[in-house]
Amino acid sequence: MAEIDDRRAENRELASPHERYDARLQRRSSTLLQRRVVEQERASITEALDLILADDSIAQAAARIVAARRRFIVGSSKSFSYASLLAFDLSAGLSQVTLIDGTVVRSVDVLSDVRSSDLMVAFSLRRYRRDTVEVARRFVEAGGELVAITDYDDAPLAGIANQCIYVATGSASYVDSPTVVASVLHVLATLTTASAKGARRRLGERDRLNTELGLYVHD
């Protein structure tokens, strides 16, 4: 545990990709760097999966998502990729799942019509994007419920979210690791879909439509 805490503290001190590049990538052989990255990813995913089994935050978040009437997913920059992945997986089994992409669905449109039965899942990982934090804050102020996927308990959304899921994104690279985030999203989407009414019917109907429309290549 002390080793994990030290690793997290060191990772947090290196706040920007430039700082992490200087500390980790310069004067490293490809073989050594590959080993370091792989070993760090293996340790991080083991730690994350152990934490999932010991903590019920993901299960609680899944229950909140199922209970909501409308679900909005938001994230900026790299976190937009995570938001897109979660929205795609959730929409397979649930209705009323909307990705705020800033073009087709804009945050101002969502914020102008927030209901108490609405829920937002916001991805806010360092370096914390101001636009995500502001949208999530205003959503809560308007009466909506917030699930935050973030990294530290003093992160901007930690104090205002109804439910937080904390992920460790430490890496041996110049960028924070997406591995643990993807694993958490996989578990969250699975638990949510498994407990959603109508999910089995929706999945079956999607399969039928996919076949009729010829969307996929079959062997």
C-alpha positions, 0 to 999 in steps of 0.5 A: 500500500505504501508503494502505491501511495508513493506512486500516486503522489509522484504521479500527481506531482507531475501535473503536465504531459511535458513534466512527465515526458522529462521525468520518464521518457528522456534517455530511456531505451525502447526496451526498458520503457516498454517494460516499465509501461507494461508493468505499470499498466499491469499493476494499475489494472490489478489495483483497480479491479481489486478496488472495484470488488472492495467498493460499491461506488460503481454499483451505486452509480449504476443504480442511479443511472437506471433510475433516471429518466434521461441520462446525459454523458459529458467529457472534454478533450481526451475525456470525450472519448470516454464519454462516447464509449460509455454513451455507446455501450449504455444506449444499447440497453437503455433509452434516453442516453444522450452524449453532449458533443457540443454540436448536435447536442450542446450543453446550453440546450441540456442546461435550459431544460434540466429536470429532477429525474435527469442524471449526468455522468461527467468525466473530469480527469486531470488536467480538469477541463473548465467547461466540463466542471462548469456544465456539471456544476450548473446541471446540479444547481438546476436540480439534476443528479451527477455521477462524476468519474474522476481521479482524486477526492479533491478534484473539482467535481468530487464535492458536488457529485451525488456519486463519485467513481475514483479511478487511478490513471497513473502511468509510466508514460507522458500521458495518464493511462486510459486502461483503468478508465476503460475497465471501470466503464466496462463494469459500469455499463455492464451493471447498468444494462443488466439491471435495466428494464427492457434491456434484453428486448432492446438488445434483441431488437438491435440485433434484428435491425443490424441483420436486416440493414446489413450493418456488419460483415459476417464470416 
